[in-house]
Amino acid sequence: QVQLVESGGGLVQPGGSLRLSCAASGSIFSINAMGWYRRAPGKQRELVAVITSGGRTNYAGSVKGRFTISRDNAKNTVYLQMTSLKPEDTAVYYCNIKYIRYSGSVLRDYWGQGTQVTVSS
């Protein structure tokens, strides 16, 4: 079994900042990519940012320059620092990992439960 514990969501005013965390534990041999996705009301889930085990990052164009993804490999934890938040950033944010359970096994996908981020005055 794998567990993803997300934290850090909440209500913030436009222009404010939040930091999301996602800690992975359980039957994990290694984690390839860790990322954050979001689903806004009435919209499909979309990629926000992803980071590989080697530290390469990729961002959605709408958050580039405002959000920063990072990870602590020793803690199997990924962070999303969000600054200059806008109302359109309001969404449920989901943590995702691509991992393998043991050496030589297939790459698996796992999602967190989601954490609400609301940007409103």
ZADO-1210 file (C-alpha; in nm, 4 decimals, padded with zeros to 6 digits):
<atoms>
<atom x="00.0000" y="00.0000" z="00.0000" code="GLN" pos="1"/>
<atom x="00.1013" y="00.3587" z="-00.0684" code="VAL" pos="2"/>
<atom x="-00.0062" y="00.6659" z="00.1224" code="GLN" pos="3"/>
<atom x="00.0146" y="01.0268" z="00.0111" code="LEU" pos="4"/>
<atom x="-00.0448" y="01.2874" z="00.2793" code="VAL" pos="5"/>
<atom x="-00.1165" y="01.6321" z="00.1379" code="GLU" pos="6"/>
<atom x="-00.1231" y="01.9514" z="00.3390" code="SER" pos="7"/>
<atom x="-00.1072" y="02.3265" z="00.3041" code="GLY" pos="8"/>
<atom x="-00.4246" y="02.4182" z="00.1216" code="GLY" pos="9"/>
<atom x="-00.6612" y="02.6886" z="00.2368" code="GLY" pos="10"/>
<atom x="-00.8069" y="03.0294" z="00.1703" code="LEU" pos="11"/>
<atom x="-00.5794" y="03.3119" z="00.0634" code="VAL" pos="12"/>
<atom x="-00.6290" y="03.6600" z="-00.0771" code="GLN" pos="13"/>
<atom x="-00.5227" y="03.7458" z="-00.4310" code="PRO" pos="14"/>
<atom x="-00.1517" y="03.8149" z="-00.4397" code="GLY" pos="15"/>
<atom x="-00.0907" y="03.5896" z="-00.1429" code="GLY" pos="16"/>
<atom x="00.1150" y="03.2741" z="-00.1062" code="SER" pos="17"/>
<atom x="00.0650" y="02.9147" z="-00.0013" code="LEU" pos="18"/>
<atom x="00.2899" y="02.6132" z="00.0236" code="ARG" pos="19"/>
<atom x="00.1590" y="02.2660" z="-00.0453" code="LEU" pos="20"/>
<atom x="00.3320" y="01.9511" z="00.0772" code="SER" pos="21"/>
<atom x="00.2844" y="01.5885" z="-00.0159" code="CYS" pos="22"/>
<atom x="00.4607" y="01.3088" z="00.1700" code="ALA" pos="23"/>
<atom x="00.4680" y="00.9588" z="00.0229" code="ALA" pos="24"/>
<atom x="00.5106" y="00.6436" z="00.2259" code="SER" pos="25"/>
<atom x="00.4434" y="00.2723" z="00.2071" code="GLY" pos="26"/>
<atom x="00.5482" y="00.0073" z="-00.0427" code="SER" pos="27"/>
<atom x="00.7783" y="00.2286" z="-00.2486" code="ILE" pos="28"/>
<atom x="01.1171" y="00.1243" z="-00.3837" code="PHE" pos="29"/>
<atom x="01.1814" y="00.4488" z="-00.5670" code="SER" pos="30"/>
<atom x="00.9881" y="00.7452" z="-00.7005" code="ILE" pos="31"/>
<atom x="01.0451" y="00.8667" z="-01.0524" code="ASN" pos="32"/>
<atom x="00.8352" y="01.1792" z="-01.0962" code="ALA" pos="33"/>
<atom x="00.6359" y="01.3729" z="-00.8389" code="MET" pos="34"/>
<atom x="00.3873" y="01.6336" z="-00.9421" code="GLY" pos="35"/>
<atom x="00.0900" y="01.8526" z="-00.8708" code="TRP" pos="36"/>
<atom x="-00.2271" y="01.8692" z="-01.0751" code="TYR" pos="37"/>
<atom x="-00.5416" y="02.0701" z="-01.0193" code="ARG" pos="38"/>
<atom x="-00.9071" y="02.0615" z="-01.1082" code="ARG" pos="39"/>
<atom x="-01.1006" y="02.3871" z="-01.1067" code="ALA" pos="40"/>
<atom x="-01.4816" y="02.3864" z="-01.0852" code="PRO" pos="41"/>
<atom x="-01.6301" y="02.2817" z="-01.4182" code="GLY" pos="42"/>
<atom x="-01.2915" y="02.2067" z="-01.5718" code="LYS" pos="43"/>
<atom x="-01.0759" y="01.9025" z="-01.6350" code="GLN" pos="44"/>
<atom x="-00.7773" y="01.8151" z="-01.4229" code="ARG" pos="45"/>
<atom x="-00.4613" y="01.9776" z="-01.5525" code="GLU" pos="46"/>
<atom x="-00.0908" y="01.9566" z="-01.4857" code="LEU" pos="47"/>
<atom x="00.0471" y="02.2314" z="-01.2617" code="VAL" pos="48"/>
<atom x="00.4086" y="02.1211" z="-01.2165" code="ALA" pos="49"/>
<atom x="00.6172" y="01.8065" z="-01.2139" code="VAL" pos="50"/>
<atom x="00.9687" y="01.7250" z="-01.0949" code="ILE" pos="51"/>
<atom x="01.1796" y="01.4202" z="-01.1746" code="THR" pos="52"/>
<atom x="01.4076" y="01.2351" z="-00.9367" code="SER" pos="53"/>
<atom x="01.6964" y="01.4196" z="-01.0972" code="GLY" pos="54"/>
<atom x="01.5383" y="01.7570" z="-01.0330" code="GLY" pos="55"/>
<atom x="01.4138" y="01.8436" z="-01.3796" code="ARG" pos="56"/>
<atom x="01.0955" y="02.0484" z="-01.3665" code="THR" pos="57"/>
<atom x="00.8073" y="02.1290" z="-01.5964" code="ASN" pos="58"/>
<atom x="00.5368" y="02.3881" z="-01.5352" code="TYR" pos="59"/>
<atom x="00.2058" y="02.4823" z="-01.6850" code="ALA" pos="60"/>
<atom x="00.2372" y="02.8105" z="-01.8675" code="GLY" pos="61"/>
<atom x="-00.0217" y="02.9729" z="-01.6432" code="SER" pos="62"/>
<atom x="00.1886" y="02.9221" z="-01.3292" code="VAL" pos="63"/>
<atom x="00.5409" y="02.9627" z="-01.4653" code="LYS" pos="64"/>
<atom x="00.7274" y="03.2282" z="-01.2710" code="GLY" pos="65"/>
<atom x="00.4783" y="03.2185" z="-00.9822" code="ARG" pos="66"/>
<atom x="00.4926" y="02.8576" z="-00.8613" code="PHE" pos="67"/>
<atom x="00.7995" y="02.6554" z="-00.7669" code="THR" pos="68"/>
<atom x="00.8055" y="02.2788" z="-00.7302" code="ILE" pos="69"/>
<atom x="01.0730" y="02.1059" z="-00.5251" code="SER" pos="70"/>
<atom x="01.1278" y="01.7696" z="-00.3614" code="ARG" pos="71"/>
<atom x="01.3156" y="01.6096" z="-00.0764" code="ASP" pos="72"/>
<atom x="01.4123" y="01.2629" z="-00.1994" code="ASN" pos="73"/>
<atom x="01.5204" y="01.1499" z="00.1467" code="ALA" pos="74"/>
<atom x="01.1714" y="01.2235" z="00.2771" code="LYS" pos="75"/>
<atom x="00.9797" y="01.1239" z="-00.0387" code="ASN" pos="76"/>
<atom x="00.8141" y="01.4626" z="-00.0176" code="THR" pos="77"/>
<atom x="00.7217" y="01.7125" z="-00.2865" code="VAL" pos="78"/>
<atom x="00.6423" y="02.0780" z="-00.2294" code="TYR" pos="79"/>
<atom x="00.4640" y="02.3427" z="-00.4311" code="LEU" pos="80"/>
<atom x="00.5390" y="02.7017" z="-00.3358" code="GLN" pos="81"/>
<atom x="00.2682" y="02.9211" z="-00.4810" code="MET" pos="82"/>
<atom x="00.3078" y="03.2976" z="-00.4924" code="THR" pos="83"/>
<atom x="00.1176" y="03.5855" z="-00.6527" code="SER" pos="84"/>
<atom x="-00.1948" y="03.3739" z="-00.6357" code="LEU" pos="85"/>
<atom x="-00.4883" y="03.4665" z="-00.8547" code="LYS" pos="86"/>
<atom x="-00.8578" y="03.3789" z="-00.8276" code="PRO" pos="87"/>
<atom x="-00.8163" y="03.1549" z="-01.1315" code="GLU" pos="88"/>
<atom x="-00.5762" y="02.9396" z="-00.9291" code="ASP" pos="89"/>
<atom x="-00.8727" y="02.8290" z="-00.7186" code="THR" pos="90"/>
<atom x="-00.8981" y="02.4514" z="-00.7509" code="ALA" pos="91"/>
<atom x="-00.8501" y="02.1204" z="-00.5783" code="VAL" pos="92"/>
<atom x="-00.4802" y="02.0389" z="-00.6001" code="TYR" pos="93"/>
<atom x="-00.3778" y="01.6743" z="-00.6304" code="TYR" pos="94"/>
<atom x="-00.0408" y="01.5209" z="-00.5617" code="CYS" pos="95"/>
<atom x="00.0759" y="01.2493" z="-00.8022" code="ASN" pos="96"/>
<atom x="00.3713" y="01.0128" z="-00.7918" code="ILE" pos="97"/>
<atom x="00.5096" y="00.7696" z="-01.0472" code="LYS" pos="98"/>
<atom x="00.6909" y="00.4992" z="-00.8550" code="TYR" pos="99"/>
<atom x="00.8022" y="00.1397" z="-00.8523" code="ILE" pos="100"/>
<atom x="00.7260" y="-00.1030" z="-00.5708" code="ARG" pos="101"/>
<atom x="01.0461" y="-00.3071" z="-00.6017" code="TYR" pos="102"/>
<atom x="01.3519" y="-00.3225" z="-00.8260" code="SER" pos="103"/>
<atom x="01.2594" y="-00.4188" z="-01.1803" code="GLY" pos="104"/>
<atom x="00.8862" y="-00.3763" z="-01.1330" code="SER" pos="105"/>
<atom x="00.6595" y="-00.1678" z="-01.3524" code="VAL" pos="106"/>
<atom x="00.6095" y="00.2035" z="-01.3067" code="LEU" pos="107"/>
<atom x="00.2911" y="00.2787" z="-01.1145" code="ARG" pos="108"/>
<atom x="00.0761" y="00.5858" z="-01.0737" code="ASP" pos="109"/>
<atom x="-00.0727" y="00.7051" z="-00.7452" code="TYR" pos="110"/>
<atom x="-00.2890" y="01.0044" z="-00.6579" code="TRP" pos="111"/>
<atom x="-00.3518" y="01.1908" z="-00.3375" code="GLY" pos="112"/>
<atom x="-00.6971" y="01.2834" z="-00.2116" code="GLN" pos="113"/>
<atom x="-00.6602" y="01.6474" z="-00.3018" code="GLY" pos="114"/>
<atom x="-00.6408" y="01.9708" z="-00.1064" code="THR" pos="115"/>
<atom x="-00.8557" y="02.2757" z="-00.1692" code="GLN" pos="116"/>
<atom x="-00.6926" y="02.6058" z="-00.2586" code="VAL" pos="117"/>
<atom x="-00.9243" y="02.9065" z="-00.2716" code="THR" pos="118"/>
<atom x="-00.8017" y="03.2485" z="-00.3802" code="VAL" pos="119"/>
<atom x="-01.0566" y="03.5126" z="-00.2931" code="SER" pos="120"/>
<atom x="-01.0845" y="03.8515" z="-00.1270" code="SER" pos="121"/>
</atoms>
